[in-house]
Amino acid sequence: MAYIRRFKTTSGATGVQVCYKKGREVVRTVHVGSANSEVGLTKLLKKAQAIIDKDKNPLFDLKKYDD
């Protein structure tokens, strides 16, 4: 299971990490970055979600319907 972790850094910025858990234990952490603004934070959250989504298999292949 993967989830996005947001936290405050010592400099006051907001850090974003993708954490992978197995049971109750965090087995892997990927640091995405840190941001000082809402715009930067939104970009980091989208990037973190993309990291999580790349490990998933889609239920349907919608690319075959693109023209």
N, CA, C and O atoms as a printed pandas DataFrame, in Angstrom:
     atom_number atom_name residue_name chain_id  residue_number  x_coord  y_coord  z_coord
0              1         N          MET        A               1    0.841   -1.165    0.000
1              2        CA          MET        A               1    0.000    0.000    0.000
2              3         C          MET        A               1    0.892    1.235    0.000
3              4         O          MET        A               1    1.894    1.283    0.713
4              5         N          ALA        A               2    0.531    2.215   -0.786
5              6        CA          ALA        A               2    1.297    3.460   -0.856
6              7         C          ALA        A               2    0.402    4.625   -0.457
7              8         O          ALA        A               2   -0.803    4.616   -0.709
8              9         N          TYR        A               3    1.006    5.623    0.167
9             10        CA          TYR        A               3    0.268    6.825    0.523
10            11         C          TYR        A               3    1.196    8.025    0.456
11            12         O          TYR        A               3    2.419    7.882    0.466
12            13         N          ILE        A               4    0.598    9.214    0.388
13            14        CA          ILE        A               4    1.353   10.460    0.314
14            15         C          ILE        A               4    1.438   11.053    1.711
15            16         O          ILE        A               4    0.429   11.207    2.400
16            17         N          ARG        A               5    2.654   11.383    2.116
17            18        CA          ARG        A               5    2.895   11.967    3.436
18            19         C          ARG        A               5    3.319   13.420    3.252
19            20         O          ARG        A               5    4.252   13.714    2.505
20            21         N          ARG        A               6    2.623   14.329    3.941
21            22        CA          ARG        A               6    2.981   15.747    3.949
22            23         C          ARG        A               6    3.488   16.083    5.349
23            24         O          ARG        A               6    2.922   15.625    6.342
24            25         N          PHE        A               7    4.555   16.882    5.431
25            26        CA          PHE        A               7    5.129   17.234    6.727
26            27         C          PHE        A               7    5.811   18.588    6.634
27            28         O          PHE        A               7    6.172   19.036    5.546
28            29         N          LYS        A               8    5.985   19.234    7.769
29            30        CA          LYS        A               8    6.681   20.512    7.842
30            31         C          LYS        A               8    8.163   20.261    8.044
31            32         O          LYS        A               8    8.552   19.458    8.892
32            33         N          THR        A               9    8.994   20.949    7.266
33            34        CA          THR        A               9   10.439   20.846    7.412
34            35         C          THR        A               9   10.896   21.867    8.454
35            36         O          THR        A               9   10.116   22.712    8.893
36            37         N          THR        A              10   12.163   21.780    8.844
37            38        CA          THR        A              10   12.675   22.720    9.839
38            39         C          THR        A              10   12.745   24.143    9.306
39            40         O          THR        A              10   12.736   25.099   10.082
40            41         N          SER        A              11   12.814   24.292    7.983
41            42        CA          SER        A              11   12.860   25.633    7.390
42            43         C          SER        A              11   11.468   26.236    7.218
43            44         O          SER        A              11   11.340   27.394    6.818
44            45         N          GLY        A              12   10.423   25.459    7.517
45            46        CA          GLY        A              12    9.066   25.957    7.407
46            47         C          GLY        A              12    8.364   25.570    6.123
47            48         O          GLY        A              12    7.181   25.866    5.955
48            49         N          ALA        A              13    9.064   24.915    5.215
49            50        CA          ALA        A              13    8.447   24.465    3.967
50            51         C          ALA        A              13    7.628   23.199    4.245
51            52         O          ALA        A              13    7.711   22.617    5.326
52            53         N          THR        A              14    6.849   22.791    3.262
53            54        CA          THR        A              14    6.073   21.561    3.366
54            55         C          THR        A              14    6.724   20.502    2.494
55            56         O          THR        A              14    6.866   20.683    1.284
56            57         N          GLY        A              15    7.117   19.401    3.110
57            58        CA          GLY        A              15    7.737   18.302    2.396
58            59         C          GLY        A              15    6.702   17.281    1.964
59            60         O          GLY        A              15    5.666   17.124    2.610
60            61         N          VAL        A              16    6.984   16.588    0.873
61            62        CA          VAL        A              16    6.083   15.565    0.346
62            63         C          VAL        A              16    6.887   14.290    0.115
63            64         O          VAL        A              16    7.949   14.316   -0.507
64            65         N          GLN        A              17    6.366   13.176    0.626
65            66        CA          GLN        A              17    6.989   11.878    0.442
66            67         C          GLN        A              17    5.933   10.868    0.018
67            68         O          GLN        A              17    4.755   11.013    0.343
68            69         N          VAL        A              18    6.366    9.844   -0.711
69            70        CA          VAL        A              18    5.516    8.695   -1.000
70            71         C          VAL        A              18    6.038    7.564   -0.130
71            72         O          VAL        A              18    7.203    7.180   -0.234
72            73         N          CYS        A              19    5.177    7.032    0.726
73            74        CA          CYS        A              19    5.564    5.966    1.646
74            75         C          CYS        A              19    4.855    4.672    1.252
75            76         O          CYS        A              19    3.672    4.677    0.911
76            77         N          TYR        A              20    5.585    3.581    1.303
77            78        CA          TYR        A              20    5.044    2.264    1.001
78            79         C          TYR        A              20    5.031    1.454    2.287
79            80         O          TYR        A              20    6.041    1.362    2.985
80            81         N          LYS        A              21    3.870    0.862    2.596
81            82        CA          LYS        A              21    3.725    0.081    3.814
82            83         C          LYS        A              21    3.447   -1.375    3.485
83            84         O          LYS        A              21    2.797   -1.697    2.491
84            85         N          LYS        A              22    3.950   -2.235    4.335
85            86        CA          LYS        A              22    3.614   -3.653    4.300
86            87         C          LYS        A              22    3.150   -3.988    5.710
87            88         O          LYS        A              22    3.946   -4.037    6.649
88            89         N          GLY        A              23    1.861   -4.217    5.838
89            90        CA          GLY        A              23    1.289   -4.381    7.174
90            91         C          GLY        A              23    1.307   -3.036    7.883
91            92         O          GLY        A              23    0.764   -2.056    7.372
92            93         N          ARG        A              24    1.926   -2.982    9.050
93            94        CA          ARG        A              24    2.036   -1.719    9.795
94            95         C          ARG        A              24    3.396   -1.055    9.644
95            96         O          ARG        A              24    3.640    0.009   10.213
96            97         N          GLU        A              25    4.273   -1.678    8.884
97            98        CA          GLU        A              25    5.648   -1.200    8.771
98            99         C          GLU        A              25    5.873   -0.451    7.457
99           100         O          GLU        A              25    5.482   -0.922    6.389
100          101         N          VAL        A              26    6.500    0.709    7.546
101          102        CA          VAL        A              26    6.890    1.456    6.350
102          103         C          VAL        A              26    8.171    0.815    5.822
103          104         O          VAL        A              26    9.196    0.794    6.505
104          105         N          VAL        A              27    8.097    0.293    4.596
105          106        CA          VAL        A              27    9.232   -0.444    4.040
106          107         C          VAL        A              27   10.038    0.386    3.049
107          108         O          VAL        A              27   11.187    0.052    2.759
108          109         N          ARG        A              28    9.455    1.468    2.524
109          110        CA          ARG        A              28   10.166    2.294    1.542
110          111         C          ARG        A              28    9.587    3.693    1.554
111          112         O          ARG        A              28    8.376    3.877    1.677
112          113         N          THR        A              29   10.462    4.677    1.424
113          114        CA          THR        A              29   10.040    6.072    1.371
114          115         C          THR        A              29   10.763    6.755    0.217
115          116         O          THR        A              29   11.979    6.639    0.071
116          117         N          VAL        A              30    9.986    7.473   -0.605
117          118        CA          VAL        A              30   10.537    8.229   -1.727
118          119         C          VAL        A              30   10.259    9.698   -1.466
119          120         O          VAL        A              30    9.105   10.114   -1.370
120          121         N          HIS        A              31   11.327   10.486   -1.350
121          122        CA          HIS        A              31   11.165   11.915   -1.134
122          123         C          HIS        A              31   10.891   12.586   -2.475
123          124         O          HIS        A              31   11.692   12.484   -3.404
124          125         N          VAL        A              32    9.749   13.278   -2.569
125          126        CA          VAL        A              32    9.357   13.938   -3.816
126          127         C          VAL        A              32    9.930   15.346   -3.868
127          128         O          VAL        A              32   10.393   15.788   -4.919
128          129         N          GLY        A              33    9.903   16.058   -2.738
129          130        CA          GLY        A              33   10.441   17.409   -2.703
130          131         C          GLY        A              33    9.811   18.213   -1.587
131          132         O          GLY        A              33    9.059   17.682   -0.770
132          133         N          SER        A              34   10.124   19.504   -1.556
133          134        CA          SER        A              34    9.528   20.409   -0.583
134          135         C          SER        A              34    9.174   21.710   -1.277
135          136         O          SER        A              34    9.832   22.118   -2.234
136          137         N          ALA        A              35    8.127   22.357   -0.784
137          138        CA          ALA        A              35    7.617   23.563   -1.423
138          139         C          ALA        A              35    7.314   24.630   -0.377
139          140         O          ALA        A              35    6.965   24.332    0.765
140          141         N          ASN        A              36    7.459   25.887   -0.807
141          142        CA          ASN        A              36    7.167   27.013    0.069
142          143         C          ASN        A              36    5.862   27.713   -0.285
143          144         O          ASN        A              36    5.423   28.610    0.435
144          145         N          SER        A              37    5.235   27.307   -1.401
145          146        CA          SER        A              37    3.993   27.952   -1.832
146          147         C          SER        A              37    2.941   26.892   -2.135
147          148         O          SER        A              37    3.250   25.709   -2.282
148          149         N          GLU        A              38    1.687   27.344   -2.225
149          150        CA          GLU        A              38    0.593   26.431   -2.540
150          151         C          GLU        A              38    0.714   25.881   -3.959
151          152         O          GLU        A              38    0.373   24.725   -4.209
152          153         N          VAL        A              39    1.198   26.707   -4.888
153          154        CA          VAL        A              39    1.370   26.267   -6.275
154          155         C          VAL        A              39    2.422   25.156   -6.341
155          156         O          VAL        A              39    2.221   24.140   -7.006
156          157         N          GLY        A              40    3.527   25.357   -5.655
157          158        CA          GLY        A              40    4.575   24.343   -5.628
158          159         C          GLY        A              40    4.118   23.070   -4.944
159          160         O          GLY        A              40    4.465   21.967   -5.367
160          161         N          LEU        A              41    3.335   23.227   -3.881
161          162        CA          LEU        A              41    2.824   22.064   -3.165
162          163         C          LEU        A              41    1.866   21.270   -4.045
163          164         O          LEU        A              41    1.894   20.039   -4.034
164          165         N          THR        A              42    1.027   21.953   -4.799
165          166        CA          THR        A              42    0.103   21.277   -5.709
166          167         C          THR        A              42    0.865   20.471   -6.753
167          168         O          THR        A              42    0.476   19.348   -7.073
168          169         N          LYS        A              43    1.947   21.033   -7.288
169          170        CA          LYS        A              43    2.763   20.318   -8.278
170          171         C          LYS        A              43    3.396   19.074   -7.665
171          172         O          LYS        A              43    3.431   18.017   -8.294
172          173         N          LEU        A              44    3.894   19.201   -6.438
173          174        CA          LEU        A              44    4.517   18.050   -5.779
174          175         C          LEU        A              44    3.500   16.957   -5.485
175          176         O          LEU        A              44    3.808   15.773   -5.619
176          177         N          LEU        A              45    2.293   17.340   -5.086
177          178        CA          LEU        A              45    1.262   16.347   -4.803
178          179         C          LEU        A              45    0.849   15.609   -6.076
179          180         O          LEU        A              45    0.599   14.404   -6.035
180          181         N          LYS        A              46    0.775   16.316   -7.204
181          182        CA          LYS        A              46    0.470   15.670   -8.479
182          183         C          LYS        A              46    1.589   14.716   -8.881
183          184         O          LYS        A              46    1.326   13.628   -9.393
184          185         N          LYS        A              47    2.842   15.123   -8.651
185          186        CA          LYS        A              47    3.982   14.271   -8.960
186          187         C          LYS        A              47    3.975   13.019   -8.081
187          188         O          LYS        A              47    4.265   11.921   -8.558
188          189         N          ALA        A              48    3.644   13.184   -6.800
189          190        CA          ALA        A              48    3.576   12.050   -5.888
190          191         C          ALA        A              48    2.471   11.085   -6.306
191          192         O          ALA        A              48    2.654    9.869   -6.248
192          193         N          GLN        A              49    1.327   11.618   -6.724
193          194        CA          GLN        A              49    0.239   10.755   -7.177
194          195         C          GLN        A              49    0.633   10.002   -8.445
195          196         O          GLN        A              49    0.248    8.847   -8.626
196          197         N          ALA        A              50    1.393   10.647   -9.315
197          198        CA          ALA        A              50    1.870    9.982  -10.533
198          199         C          ALA        A              50    2.815    8.837  -10.187
199          200         O          ALA        A              50    2.796    7.798  -10.847
200          201         N          ILE        A              51    3.642    9.017   -9.160
201          202        CA          ILE        A              51    4.545    7.939   -8.717
202          203         C          ILE        A              51    3.734    6.746   -8.230
203          204         O          ILE        A              51    4.070    5.601   -8.531
204          205         N          ILE        A              52    2.680    7.006   -7.489
205          206        CA          ILE        A              52    1.826    5.923   -6.986
206          207         C          ILE        A              52    1.098    5.249   -8.147
207          208         O          ILE        A              52    1.003    4.022   -8.189
208          209         N          ASP        A              53    0.585    6.039   -9.085
209          210        CA          ASP        A              53   -0.207    5.490  -10.183
210          211         C          ASP        A              53    0.613    4.678  -11.176
211          212         O          ASP        A              53    0.064    3.798  -11.838
212          213         N          LYS        A              54    1.909    4.945  -11.301
213          214        CA          LYS        A              54    2.711    4.192  -12.271
214          215         C          LYS        A              54    2.874    2.733  -11.858
215          216         O          LYS        A              54    3.172    1.886  -12.699
216          217         N          ASP        A              55    2.684    2.430  -10.582
217          218        CA          ASP        A              55    2.798    1.048  -10.110
218          219         C          ASP        A              55    1.498    0.270  -10.255
219          220         O          ASP        A              55    1.471   -0.940  -10.028
220          221         N          LYS        A              56    0.421    0.954  -10.631
221          222        CA          LYS        A              56   -0.884    0.306  -10.734
222          223         C          LYS        A              56   -1.137   -0.167  -12.158
223          224         O          LYS        A              56   -0.669    0.448  -13.116
224          225         N          ASN        A              57   -1.872   -1.252  -12.290
225          226        CA          ASN        A              57   -2.314   -1.740  -13.592
226          227         C          ASN        A              57   -3.729   -1.232  -13.829
227          228         O          ASN        A              57   -4.598   -1.412  -12.976
228          229         N          PRO        A              58   -3.975   -0.602  -14.976
229          230        CA          PRO        A              58   -5.318   -0.093  -15.237
230          231         C          PRO        A              58   -6.309   -1.235  -15.465
231          232         O          PRO        A              58   -5.949   -2.296  -15.975
232          233         N          LEU        A              59   -7.546   -0.998  -15.081
233          234        CA          LEU        A              59   -8.582   -1.990  -15.269
234          235         C          LEU        A              59   -8.949   -2.122  -16.744
235          236         O          LEU        A              59   -9.209   -3.221  -17.235
236          237         N          PHE        A              60   -8.965   -0.968  -17.454
237          238        CA          PHE        A              60   -9.276   -0.952  -18.873
238          239         C          PHE        A              60   -8.167   -0.237  -19.626
239          240         O          PHE        A              60   -7.577    0.710  -19.105
240          241         N          ASP        A              61   -7.877   -0.676  -20.839
241          242        CA          ASP        A              61   -6.901   -0.028  -21.689
242          243         C          ASP        A              61   -7.631    0.987  -22.568
243          244         O          ASP        A              61   -8.150    0.630  -23.626
244          245         N          LEU        A              62   -7.673    2.252  -22.136
245          246        CA          LEU        A              62   -8.403    3.284  -22.864
246          247         C          LEU        A              62   -7.590    3.885  -23.989
247          248         O          LEU        A              62   -8.145    4.629  -24.798
248          249         N          LYS        A              63   -6.293    3.598  -24.078
249          250        CA          LYS        A              63   -5.454    4.170  -25.129
250          251         C          LYS        A              63   -5.850    3.677  -26.512
251          252         O          LYS        A              63   -5.630    4.377  -27.499
252          253         N          LYS        A              64   -6.429    2.489  -26.601
253          254        CA          LYS        A              64   -6.810    1.963  -27.900
254          255         C          LYS        A              64   -7.988    2.732  -28.506
255          256         O          LYS        A              64   -8.263    2.596  -29.698
256          257         N          TYR        A              65   -8.686    3.538  -27.697
257          258        CA          TYR        A              65   -9.804    4.326  -28.202
258          259         C          TYR        A              65   -9.389    5.743  -28.616
259          260         O          TYR        A              65  -10.203    6.491  -29.157
260          261         N          ASP        A              66   -8.137    6.111  -28.365
261          262        CA          ASP        A              66   -7.650    7.438  -28.778
262          263         C          ASP        A              66   -7.470    7.468  -30.279
263          264         O          ASP        A              66   -6.979    6.510  -30.877
264          265         N          ASP        A              67   -7.872    8.574  -30.885
265          266        CA          ASP        A              67   -7.704    8.732  -32.342
266          267         C          ASP        A              67   -6.605    9.687  -32.657
267          268         O          ASP        A              67   -6.323    9.940  -33.829
